[in-house]
Amino acid sequence: MSILTSTRPEHFDSLPHPTPPVRRVATPEPEPGHGSGPADGPLLGTLADVTELAGQANQTTVFATWTVATMGIGLMFVLDRVQTARLPVAVLLLGLLLPILAAAGQTVLLLSRAGAAGAAVGGVPRWSAGASADRPPSVHQVWDRLHLATAALQCRELLARRAAVWAGAAGLGFLAWSLLTMALTRGT
């Protein structure tokens, strides 16, 4: 991936608010005699990179969303068993459920932040001032637009990956909690 390559400092994952590691690539000049349309030079390759990045973020978002939604549905079924359990067992099970729900909440928070970062791609003006219907945008205008879209999508993909990690932990914890609930409430 040409424009999406970057060096990431070791402490990057510990930053409180992720900033996308975008490496600015010099704007290409159109080749002489080939016009100056926005599809000239490496812009098509960069557009393919942006599309690939959006697809990766979508897959990660779907996994995290599916995990949290499945947990919510499963919780409705398992809570019936907890309600019929003896009081000490029910308190223990609900206490063990709290960190799992906190991880699921963190997943939802990260997914909402990822959605806001992805929405920034649509919020960037389509072309810079000076472009009109009779005068197509310059290579520089299109290149700047791709840089903005890439930065927003990198931030979205980073947040979606973090959400997937939290969702995986919450899903595994919920599975273990469900099995424990079934074992402790057997016969009640």
C-alpha positions as CSV (number, residue, x, y, z in Angstrom):
1,M,0.0,0.0,0.0
2,S,1.7,3.2,-1.1
3,I,0.2,6.0,0.9
4,L,-0.8,4.0,3.9
5,T,2.6,2.9,5.0
6,S,3.9,4.6,8.1
7,T,6.2,4.1,11.0
8,R,4.4,3.8,14.3
9,P,6.1,4.6,17.6
10,E,6.2,1.9,20.2
11,H,4.0,3.8,22.6
12,F,1.3,4.5,19.9
13,D,-1.2,2.0,21.3
14,S,-1.0,3.6,24.7
15,L,-2.1,7.0,23.5
16,P,-5.4,8.1,25.0
17,H,-6.8,9.5,21.8
18,P,-5.4,7.8,18.7
19,T,-4.0,10.0,16.0
20,P,-3.7,8.4,12.6
21,P,-0.1,7.8,11.5
22,V,-0.3,9.3,8.0
23,R,2.8,9.8,5.9
24,R,2.2,12.6,3.5
25,V,3.3,11.7,0.0
26,A,4.3,14.4,-2.4
27,T,1.6,15.4,-4.9
28,P,2.4,13.9,-8.3
29,E,2.7,16.1,-11.3
30,P,0.8,14.9,-14.3
31,E,2.8,13.5,-17.1
32,P,3.3,15.9,-20.1
33,G,0.8,15.2,-22.9
34,H,-1.4,13.1,-20.7
35,G,-3.7,15.8,-19.5
36,S,-4.2,16.8,-15.9
37,G,-7.3,14.9,-14.9
38,P,-7.7,13.5,-11.3
39,A,-7.1,9.9,-12.5
40,D,-3.5,10.6,-13.6
41,G,-0.4,9.1,-12.0
42,P,-0.6,7.2,-8.7
43,L,-4.0,8.6,-7.8
44,L,-5.8,5.4,-9.0
45,G,-3.5,3.3,-6.8
46,T,-4.1,5.5,-3.8
47,L,-7.8,5.3,-4.4
48,A,-7.5,1.5,-4.4
49,D,-5.6,1.7,-1.1
50,V,-8.3,3.9,0.5
51,T,-11.0,1.4,-0.7
52,E,-9.0,-1.5,0.8
53,L,-8.6,0.3,4.1
54,A,-12.4,1.0,4.2
55,G,-13.1,-2.7,3.6
56,Q,-10.8,-3.8,6.4
57,A,-12.4,-1.4,8.8
58,N,-15.8,-2.7,7.8
59,Q,-14.9,-6.3,8.4
60,T,-13.5,-5.5,11.8
61,T,-16.6,-3.4,12.7
62,V,-18.9,-6.2,11.7
63,F,-17.1,-8.7,13.9
64,A,-17.2,-6.4,17.0
65,T,-20.9,-5.5,16.4
66,W,-21.9,-9.1,15.9
67,T,-20.1,-10.2,19.1
68,V,-21.8,-7.6,21.2
69,A,-25.2,-8.2,19.7
70,T,-24.9,-12.0,20.2
71,M,-23.9,-11.3,23.8
72,G,-27.1,-9.2,24.3
73,I,-29.3,-11.9,23.0
74,G,-27.6,-14.6,25.0
75,L,-27.9,-12.5,28.1
76,M,-31.6,-12.5,27.8
77,F,-31.7,-16.3,27.9
78,V,-29.1,-16.8,30.6
79,L,-30.6,-14.2,33.0
80,D,-33.7,-16.4,33.5
81,R,-31.4,-19.0,35.0
82,V,-29.8,-16.5,37.3
83,Q,-33.2,-15.3,38.6
84,T,-34.0,-18.8,39.7
85,A,-30.7,-19.4,41.5
86,R,-30.2,-19.1,45.2
87,L,-29.3,-15.6,46.3
88,P,-25.6,-16.1,47.0
89,V,-25.1,-17.8,43.6
90,A,-27.1,-15.1,41.8
91,V,-25.0,-12.4,43.5
92,L,-21.8,-14.2,42.6
93,L,-22.9,-14.6,38.9
94,L,-24.0,-11.0,38.6
95,G,-20.7,-9.8,40.2
96,L,-18.8,-11.8,37.6
97,L,-20.9,-10.4,34.8
98,L,-20.0,-6.7,35.6
99,P,-16.5,-6.8,34.0
100,I,-17.9,-8.5,30.9
101,L,-20.5,-5.8,30.5
102,A,-17.9,-3.2,31.0
103,A,-15.8,-4.7,28.2
104,A,-18.9,-4.8,26.0
105,G,-19.6,-1.1,26.8
106,Q,-16.0,-0.2,25.9
107,T,-16.6,-2.0,22.6
108,V,-19.7,0.0,21.9
109,L,-17.8,3.2,22.8
110,L,-15.0,2.4,20.4
111,L,-17.4,1.5,17.6
112,S,-19.2,4.8,18.0
113,R,-15.9,6.7,17.9
114,A,-14.9,4.7,14.8
115,G,-18.2,5.5,13.2
116,A,-17.6,9.2,13.9
117,A,-14.1,9.0,12.4
118,G,-15.5,7.2,9.3
119,A,-18.2,9.9,8.9
120,A,-15.5,12.5,8.7
121,V,-14.7,11.1,5.2
122,G,-18.1,12.2,4.0
123,G,-17.9,15.5,5.8
124,V,-14.8,16.7,3.9
125,P,-15.8,19.1,1.0
126,R,-15.9,17.1,-2.2
127,W,-13.4,19.4,-4.0
128,S,-11.5,22.5,-3.0
129,A,-12.6,25.9,-4.0
130,G,-12.1,26.7,-7.7
131,A,-13.5,23.4,-9.1
132,S,-16.7,23.7,-11.1
133,A,-18.7,21.6,-13.5
134,D,-16.9,23.2,-16.5
135,R,-13.5,23.0,-14.9
136,P,-12.7,19.6,-13.3
137,P,-10.7,19.5,-10.1
138,S,-6.9,19.5,-10.3
139,V,-4.7,16.7,-9.4
140,H,-3.7,18.6,-6.3
141,Q,-7.3,19.0,-5.1
142,V,-8.0,15.3,-5.6
143,W,-4.7,14.4,-3.9
144,D,-5.6,16.5,-0.9
145,R,-9.0,14.9,-0.7
146,L,-7.5,11.4,-0.7
147,H,-5.1,12.4,2.1
148,L,-8.0,13.6,4.2
149,A,-10.0,10.4,3.5
150,T,-7.0,8.2,4.2
151,A,-6.4,9.9,7.6
152,A,-10.0,9.5,8.6
153,L,-10.2,5.9,7.5
154,Q,-6.9,5.0,9.3
155,C,-8.3,6.4,12.5
156,R,-11.5,4.5,11.9
157,E,-9.7,1.2,11.3
158,L,-7.5,1.7,14.4
159,L,-10.5,2.2,16.6
160,A,-12.4,-0.7,15.0
161,R,-9.4,-3.0,15.7
162,R,-9.4,-1.9,19.3
163,A,-13.1,-2.5,19.5
164,A,-12.6,-6.0,18.0
165,V,-10.1,-6.8,20.7
166,W,-12.5,-5.7,23.5
167,A,-15.3,-7.5,21.8
168,G,-13.2,-10.7,21.6
169,A,-12.4,-10.5,25.3
170,A,-16.0,-9.7,26.2
171,G,-17.3,-12.6,24.1
172,L,-14.9,-15.1,25.6
173,G,-15.7,-13.9,29.1
174,F,-19.4,-14.1,28.4
175,L,-19.0,-17.7,27.1
176,A,-17.2,-18.7,30.2
177,W,-19.8,-16.9,32.4
178,S,-22.6,-18.6,30.6
179,L,-21.1,-22.0,31.1
180,L,-20.5,-21.3,34.7
181,T,-24.1,-20.1,35.1
182,M,-25.4,-23.3,33.6
183,A,-23.2,-25.4,35.9
184,L,-24.1,-23.5,39.0
185,T,-27.9,-23.3,38.3
186,R,-28.3,-26.9,37.3
187,G,-31.3,-28.4,39.1
188,T,-32.8,-25.1,40.3
